[in-house]
Amino acid sequence: MLRKILPHPFLTLTLIVVWQMLVNKLTLGNLLLGTVLALIIPVITSPYWPNRPHLRSWPRIVEYVLVALWDICVANVQVAFVILFKTNANTRPAWISIPLDLRTPEAITVLAGTITMTPGTISSDVSADGRSLLVHCLDAPDPDAVRDQIKARYERRLKEIFE
């Protein structure tokens, strides 16, 4: 019975928090409306979530988020340096195909999202068989090093979380 009312408890909690951040005013009415929406939306969308991903380790998730946030901060500085100080002739943009060891769609989606959120890189396409990810880099003098860094920093951690 509780599973029907709260099919995705974490999503419900997240929706309440996001609603409060969007309205930017903590009142009883806003909290009540956010809670009602957070209870209704997961119930309506639950048929589209037949197989929920199983996350293995919360400490690993926290570690992944911290690593991604750090990399986003560092990449902001690197992109600013490229834009301000490198000429077009010295910039080496590259398309990089990253072979994937990940198999779950959720893990691949998180990897692609993380790459896209990191300034200077963007995920462009996933192969039809889900075995490689096409990434564009603003400045990649050594594309193999970029590929190896993505696999070591992100894919390895996501494999530990999702698989």
Disulfide bonds with the S-S distance in Angstrom:
none
